[in-house]
Amino acid sequence: MSAIKKLGIRKRIALVAHDHKKADLMEWVAHNREVLSKHELFATGTTGKIIEEKLDRPVRKLMSGPMGGDQQIGAMIANGEIDMMFFFWDPMEAQPHDSDVKALLRLCVLWNIPMACDRATADFLITSPFMHQEYESQLPDYSDYLNRTIKKQDD
């Protein structure tokens, strides 16, 4: 039986953007200022500072993505401290921390976190009725995986 995670009316939202996508995210944030102002916002490095200035409201700023900010958000997702994520990443440019980016996206799927990686999906998510009400998210049941028998290897 899987567990339920309640997402409150006030969502805990992670906002992340690669350098070449920061302008897109900032434009989207400004356009959705009213909705976002009702939620608790978290962001990596420079993105957080720019969003805070753009919205004129506090944003919990973590480290820059390549310096560990992506991993900080990943840990918060694993600990149930983030309800959804908007991550405008750049598909055209290799990032020095691509493995961290992949791990972050994997954690969102693993823990059934609503996630948008482009503006169209972000628009759909932020206009969903679930943004303005409680939502019961079904957490996957990983008990078989956690209770699996691990075969010992010979030295």
BAVEXTI-999013 format. One record per residue (C-alpha): residue in three letters; x, y, z. Coordinates in Angstrom, 3 decimals. Layout:
REM BAVEXTI-999013
+---------+----------+----------+----------+
! residuo !       xx !       yy !       zz !
+---------+----------+----------+----------+
!     ala !        X !        Y !        Z !
...
+---------+----------+----------+----------+
//
This chain:
REM BAVEXTI-999013
+---------+----------+----------+----------+
! residuo !       xx !       yy !       zz !
+---------+----------+----------+----------+
!     met !    0.000 !    0.000 !    0.000 !
!     ser !    1.448 !    3.373 !   -0.956 !
!     ala !    1.443 !    6.423 !    1.276 !
!     ile !   -0.203 !    9.764 !    0.665 !
!     lys !    1.618 !   13.077 !    0.872 !
!     lys !   -0.642 !   16.077 !    1.374 !
!     leu !    0.339 !   19.178 !   -0.518 !
!     gly !   -1.171 !   22.134 !    1.310 !
!     ile !   -2.844 !   25.112 !   -0.260 !
!     arg !    0.471 !   26.941 !    0.143 !
!     lys !    2.927 !   24.915 !   -1.943 !
!     arg !    6.684 !   24.737 !   -1.403 !
!     ile !    8.030 !   25.471 !   -4.874 !
!     ala !   11.589 !   25.039 !   -6.151 !
!     leu !   12.600 !   27.396 !   -8.980 !
!     val !   15.751 !   26.594 !  -10.940 !
!     ala !   17.132 !   27.867 !  -14.249 !
!     his !   20.284 !   27.368 !  -16.248 !
!     asp !   22.059 !   30.572 !  -17.292 !
!     his !   20.582 !   30.645 !  -20.802 !
!     lys !   17.079 !   30.022 !  -19.406 !
!     lys !   17.106 !   32.548 !  -16.539 !
!     ala !   15.468 !   35.255 !  -18.683 !
!     asp !   12.656 !   32.839 !  -19.655 !
!     leu !   12.078 !   31.885 !  -16.028 !
!     met !   12.129 !   35.522 !  -14.881 !
!     glu !    9.583 !   36.505 !  -17.531 !
!     trp !    7.390 !   33.569 !  -16.471 !
!     val !    7.789 !   34.423 !  -12.766 !
!     ala !    6.809 !   38.066 !  -13.416 !
!     his !    3.784 !   36.938 !  -15.430 !
!     asn !    2.707 !   34.625 !  -12.580 !
!     arg !    3.624 !   36.974 !   -9.717 !
!     glu !    0.154 !   36.894 !   -8.139 !
!     val !   -0.061 !   33.094 !   -7.959 !
!     leu !    3.558 !   32.602 !   -6.870 !
!     ser !    3.196 !   35.182 !   -4.080 !
!     lys !    0.817 !   32.776 !   -2.314 !
!     his !    3.445 !   30.049 !   -2.064 !
!     glu !    6.799 !   29.414 !   -0.391 !
!     leu !    9.610 !   29.757 !   -2.920 !
!     phe !   13.041 !   28.118 !   -2.970 !
!     ala !   15.688 !   28.754 !   -5.600 !
!     thr !   19.309 !   28.090 !   -6.373 !
!     gly !   21.975 !   30.810 !   -6.309 !
!     thr !   21.592 !   33.743 !   -8.649 !
!     thr !   18.141 !   32.589 !   -9.736 !
!     gly !   16.850 !   33.121 !   -6.190 !
!     lys !   18.302 !   36.601 !   -5.944 !
!     ile !   16.775 !   37.663 !   -9.271 !
!     ile !   13.364 !   36.182 !   -8.389 !
!     glu !   13.396 !   37.916 !   -5.013 !
!     glu !   14.016 !   41.258 !   -6.731 !
!     lys !   11.461 !   40.539 !   -9.461 !
!     leu !    8.684 !   39.572 !   -7.015 !
!     asp !    9.732 !   41.870 !   -4.163 !
!     arg !    9.236 !   39.033 !   -1.713 !
!     pro !   11.543 !   36.641 !    0.128 !
!     val !   12.881 !   33.544 !   -1.578 !
!     arg !   14.836 !   30.913 !    0.305 !
!     lys !   18.103 !   30.959 !   -1.590 !
!     leu !   20.276 !   27.859 !   -1.747 !
!     met !   23.748 !   27.473 !   -3.231 !
!     ser !   24.375 !   27.943 !   -6.926 !
!     gly !   23.440 !   24.787 !   -8.864 !
!     pro !   26.997 !   23.731 !   -9.793 !
!     met !   28.154 !   24.469 !   -6.232 !
!     gly !   25.625 !   22.060 !   -4.699 !
!     gly !   22.298 !   23.888 !   -4.965 !
!     asp !   20.802 !   21.187 !   -7.216 !
!     gln !   21.764 !   18.596 !   -4.624 !
!     gln !   20.304 !   20.707 !   -1.808 !
!     ile !   16.984 !   20.808 !   -3.643 !
!     gly !   17.273 !   17.071 !   -4.321 !
!     ala !   17.738 !   16.408 !   -0.608 !
!     met !   14.715 !   18.587 !    0.176 !
!     ile !   12.635 !   16.599 !   -2.335 !
!     ala !   13.767 !   13.307 !   -0.790 !
!     asn !   12.888 !   14.651 !    2.665 !
!     gly !    9.400 !   15.737 !    1.543 !
!     glu !   10.204 !   19.464 !    1.890 !
!     ile !    9.465 !   20.465 !   -1.737 !
!     asp !    6.009 !   20.061 !   -3.278 !
!     met !    6.748 !   20.980 !   -6.882 !
!     met !    9.542 !   22.194 !   -9.108 !
!     phe !    9.889 !   24.518 !  -12.075 !
!     phe !   13.279 !   23.852 !  -13.660 !
!     phe !   13.927 !   25.728 !  -16.880 !
!     trp !   16.968 !   23.837 !  -18.140 !
!     asp !   18.853 !   24.380 !  -21.339 !
!     pro !   18.602 !   21.386 !  -23.704 !
!     met !   21.039 !   22.967 !  -26.167 !
!     glu !   24.027 !   23.419 !  -23.905 !
!     ala !   25.975 !   20.810 !  -21.983 !
!     gln !   26.277 !   21.728 !  -18.319 !
!     pro !   29.326 !   20.884 !  -16.194 !
!     his !   26.948 !   19.442 !  -13.624 !
!     asp !   24.652 !   17.489 !  -15.995 !
!     ser !   24.764 !   14.445 !  -13.714 !
!     asp !   23.372 !   16.600 !  -10.866 !
!     val !   20.614 !   17.883 !  -13.150 !
!     lys !   19.677 !   14.335 !  -14.173 !
!     ala !   19.655 !   13.265 !  -10.512 !
!     leu !   17.337 !   16.161 !   -9.624 !
!     leu !   14.895 !   15.316 !  -12.412 !
!     arg !   15.045 !   11.648 !  -11.380 !
!     leu !   14.154 !   12.519 !   -7.779 !
!     cys !   11.095 !   14.477 !   -8.908 !
!     val !    9.829 !   11.439 !  -10.790 !
!     leu !   10.861 !    9.068 !   -7.988 !
!     trp !    8.863 !   11.018 !   -5.367 !
!     asn !    5.966 !   11.959 !   -7.678 !
!     ile !    6.685 !   15.698 !   -7.537 !
!     pro !    4.909 !   17.847 !  -10.158 !
!     met !    7.643 !   19.291 !  -12.351 !
!     ala !    7.843 !   21.603 !  -15.343 !
!     cys !   10.975 !   21.959 !  -17.471 !
!     asp !    9.562 !   24.347 !  -20.077 !
!     arg !    7.191 !   27.288 !  -20.193 !
!     ala !    4.214 !   25.446 !  -21.685 !
!     thr !    4.256 !   22.778 !  -18.966 !
!     ala !    4.839 !   25.458 !  -16.323 !
!     asp !    1.767 !   27.335 !  -17.615 !
!     phe !   -0.342 !   24.180 !  -17.391 !
!     leu !    0.846 !   23.436 !  -13.846 !
!     ile !    0.418 !   26.927 !  -12.452 !
!     thr !   -3.096 !   27.267 !  -13.885 !
!     ser !   -4.209 !   23.895 !  -12.542 !
!     pro !   -6.989 !   24.006 !   -9.932 !
!     phe !   -4.659 !   21.954 !   -7.703 !
!     met !   -2.428 !   25.042 !   -7.296 !
!     his !   -5.167 !   26.641 !   -5.196 !
!     gln !   -6.279 !   23.726 !   -3.054 !
!     glu !   -4.919 !   20.842 !   -1.073 !
!     tyr !   -3.804 !   17.864 !   -3.110 !
!     glu !   -3.180 !   14.294 !   -2.050 !
!     ser !   -0.164 !   12.994 !   -3.911 !
!     gln !    0.267 !    9.255 !   -3.941 !
!     leu !    3.803 !    8.273 !   -3.040 !
!     pro !    5.138 !    5.214 !   -4.825 !
!     asp !    5.599 !    2.090 !   -2.740 !
!     tyr !    9.254 !    1.132 !   -2.755 !
!     ser !    8.995 !   -1.525 !   -0.025 !
!     asp !    9.877 !   -4.376 !   -2.432 !
!     tyr !   13.008 !   -2.522 !   -3.451 !
!     leu !   13.945 !   -1.615 !    0.119 !
!     asn !   13.340 !   -5.160 !    1.398 !
!     arg !   15.066 !   -6.988 !   -1.456 !
!     thr !   17.656 !   -9.613 !   -0.711 !
!     ile !   21.132 !   -8.425 !   -1.475 !
!     lys !   23.447 !  -11.114 !   -2.667 !
!     lys !   26.816 !  -11.097 !   -0.929 !
!     gln !   29.817 !  -10.984 !   -3.178 !
!     asp !   32.924 !  -12.981 !   -2.471 !
!     asp !   36.034 !  -10.983 !   -1.620 !
+---------+----------+----------+----------+
//
